[in-house]
Amino acid sequence: MKVLDHEPQSWFLLEENGALYLDANCNHSFTGYDFLLELDAKETAKFRSEGRAYLSWLAQDIHYSAPIVAASNSQYKGRDRSAEYSERVTAAVNEWRQAGNANPTIQEPPLSDRFDRYAPRLIALVKESITCSPGTWNAGFLTIDCDGSYMNYSLKNSASEDKAQISGELRQLCEDLYVEMRQSGDWWVKAVLHFFQVDGTWSYKVDFTYQDKATPRQNPAKPWWKFWN
């Protein structure tokens, strides 16, 4: 059994012999417990189609349906495999943590003096991008487009059918990087962060696209942060 993916404080996705298992973190009142659900064919198809977003919904659905409560009408009653697989799940999670997946090590690439000051923000972006990516990914591209008023994000790996889920934390980190760089005079319109894993260590490359200086700059609508008084 091995860990494929993880959402902090919510779930682990594990695989064994082709079967997928969602280990959902549940709590009711003062009782906390893990509920290990073996995904059936329909649930597996939904996951393949919708990615991590579906797993987060499924974990919440298990939690709120309270399948361990006697009076519950939860559709997940009788499907908990924790007693049977708990030791293998624990061993798989421990192996996953020891491999550094819980807090990935980021190797910093050489940066020019111009961008060196932003290294802490870039590393934070890489770590959150890895967290938001499926465990099956060993590389990905975070793309940020911003015209000074609106910001769009994408997190993709063209070699994988598994989908990433952009978190609120990742959105905030993107916005923080843009604001800090713009306040320092680095007004880019597109940033592409390529993160990748080599021999167990993550690294990254970043590329910024700037507006053509020959193109008159429009006065954008006031953005979401209070950039102007």
C-alpha positions in Angstrom: 0.0 0.0 0.0 1.3 3.5 -0.8 0.2 7.1 -0.4 -0.8 8.8 -3.7 -2.0 12.2 -2.4 -2.8 14.1 0.7 -4.9 17.1 1.8 -3.7 18.4 5.2 -6.0 17.7 8.1 -8.6 16.2 5.7 -7.6 13.0 3.8 -5.0 10.6 2.4 -5.5 8.8 -0.9 -3.8 5.4 -0.9 -3.5 2.6 -3.5 -3.0 -1.1 -3.2 -3.2 -3.7 -6.0 -5.1 -1.2 -8.2 -7.7 -0.4 -5.6 -8.0 3.2 -4.2 -8.7 4.0 -0.6 -9.7 7.4 0.9 -8.6 7.8 4.5 -10.9 10.6 5.7 -10.3 12.5 8.9 -13.6 12.8 10.8 -14.6 14.2 14.2 -17.8 14.5 16.1 -18.0 16.3 19.4 -15.0 15.2 21.3 -14.4 12.1 19.2 -12.0 12.0 16.3 -11.4 9.0 14.0 -10.2 7.9 10.6 -12.7 6.4 8.1 -11.0 4.3 5.4 -13.3 4.0 2.4 -12.4 1.7 -0.6 -13.6 3.7 -3.6 -16.1 1.8 -5.7 -16.2 2.0 -9.5 -18.5 5.1 -9.6 -16.4 6.9 -7.0 -13.2 6.0 -8.8 -14.6 7.4 -12.1 -15.6 10.6 -10.3 -12.1 11.0 -8.9 -10.6 10.4 -12.3 -12.9 13.0 -13.8 -12.8 15.7 -11.1 -9.6 15.1 -9.3 -8.7 16.3 -5.8 -11.8 18.5 -5.5 -14.0 15.4 -5.6 -11.9 13.7 -2.8 -12.3 16.8 -0.6 -16.0 16.7 -1.2 -16.2 13.0 -0.5 -14.2 13.3 2.8 -16.5 16.1 3.9 -19.6 14.0 3.0 -18.3 11.1 5.0 -17.6 13.4 8.0 -21.0 15.1 8.0 -22.9 11.9 7.5 -21.4 10.5 10.7 -21.3 6.8 9.6 -20.1 5.6 13.0 -23.2 7.0 14.8 -25.8 4.4 15.5 -28.7 6.6 14.5 -27.0 7.8 11.3 -28.4 6.9 7.9 -25.1 7.4 6.2 -24.6 5.7 2.9 -21.1 4.9 4.0 -22.1 2.7 6.9 -20.5 -0.7 6.7 -17.8 0.4 4.3 -15.1 1.4 6.8 -12.0 -0.8 6.2 -9.9 0.7 9.0 -9.8 -2.4 11.2 -8.6 -4.5 8.3 -6.0 -2.1 6.9 -5.0 0.2 9.7 -1.5 -1.2 10.1 -0.8 -1.0 6.3 -2.2 2.5 6.2 0.0 3.6 9.1 3.1 2.1 7.5 2.4 3.7 4.1 1.8 7.1 5.7 5.0 6.8 7.8 7.0 5.9 4.6 5.4 8.8 2.8 6.4 11.2 5.6 10.0 9.9 5.8 10.4 10.4 2.1 9.9 14.1 2.8 6.5 14.5 1.2 4.9 16.2 4.2 7.4 19.0 4.1 9.2 18.8 0.7 12.8 20.0 0.5 13.2 22.7 -2.1 16.5 23.2 -3.9 16.9 26.9 -4.7 18.1 27.6 -8.3 20.6 30.4 -8.9 18.6 33.7 -9.1 19.8 37.0 -10.4 20.3 39.8 -7.8 17.1 41.3 -9.2 15.0 38.3 -8.1 17.0 37.0 -5.2 14.9 39.1 -2.7 11.8 37.2 -3.8 13.2 33.7 -3.1 11.3 33.2 0.2 8.0 33.9 -1.6 8.9 31.8 -4.6 9.8 28.8 -2.3 6.5 29.3 -0.4 4.7 29.2 -3.8 6.5 26.0 -4.8 5.6 24.2 -1.6 2.0 25.2 -1.8 1.9 24.2 -5.5 3.2 20.7 -4.5 0.6 20.5 -1.7 -2.2 21.3 -4.2 -0.9 18.8 -6.8 -1.8 15.1 -6.9 0.8 12.8 -5.3 1.3 11.2 -8.7 2.9 14.4 -10.1 6.6 14.8 -10.1 6.4 18.1 -12.0 4.0 20.9 -12.7 3.5 24.4 -14.0 1.9 27.2 -12.0 0.8 30.0 -14.4 -0.3 33.4 -13.1 -1.8 36.0 -15.4 -2.5 39.5 -14.1 -3.4 42.8 -15.9 -3.1 44.9 -12.8 -6.8 44.4 -12.0 -7.7 40.8 -12.4 -5.6 37.7 -11.7 -6.0 34.2 -13.2 -4.2 31.0 -12.1 -3.7 27.5 -13.4 -1.9 24.5 -12.0 -1.3 21.8 -14.6 0.8 18.9 -15.7 0.1 18.0 -19.3 1.6 14.5 -18.8 -1.0 13.5 -16.1 -4.8 13.1 -16.2 -4.9 13.7 -12.4 -6.1 17.3 -11.6 -4.7 19.7 -9.1 -6.9 21.8 -6.8 -5.8 25.4 -6.2 -6.2 26.3 -2.6 -7.0 29.7 -1.1 -3.5 29.8 0.4 -2.0 29.4 -3.1 -4.1 32.2 -4.5 -3.0 34.4 -1.6 0.6 33.6 -2.2 0.3 34.5 -5.9 -1.3 37.8 -5.0 1.4 38.6 -2.4 4.2 37.9 -4.9 2.6 40.1 -7.5 2.0 43.0 -5.1 5.5 42.9 -3.6 7.1 42.8 -7.1 4.9 45.5 -8.5 5.7 47.8 -5.5 9.4 47.2 -6.3 8.9 48.2 -9.9 8.7 44.7 -11.4 5.4 45.0 -13.2 4.9 41.6 -15.0 1.8 40.4 -16.7 2.5 36.7 -16.6 4.6 34.4 -14.4 5.2 30.7 -15.0 6.6 28.7 -12.1 7.9 25.3 -13.3 8.5 22.9 -10.3 9.9 19.5 -10.7 11.4 16.6 -8.7 14.8 15.0 -9.3 16.2 12.2 -7.1 13.6 13.0 -4.4 14.4 16.7 -4.3 12.2 19.5 -5.6 13.5 22.5 -7.6 12.0 25.2 -9.7 12.5 27.7 -12.5 10.5 30.9 -12.9 9.9 33.0 -15.9 8.2 36.5 -16.1 6.6 38.1 -19.1 6.4 41.9 -19.2 4.1 44.1 -21.1 5.6 45.4 -24.4 7.0 48.9 -23.5 5.8 50.1 -26.9 2.2 49.4 -25.9 0.5 52.2 -24.0 -0.4 51.0 -20.5 -4.1 51.2 -19.7 -5.2 52.6 -16.3 -6.7 49.4 -14.8 -9.6 49.3 -12.5 -8.7 49.5 -8.8 -7.4 46.0 -7.9 -8.4 43.8 -5.0 -5.6 45.1 -2.8 -5.4 48.7 -1.6 -2.6 49.6 -3.9 -3.7 53.2 -4.3 -5.2 55.5 -1.7 
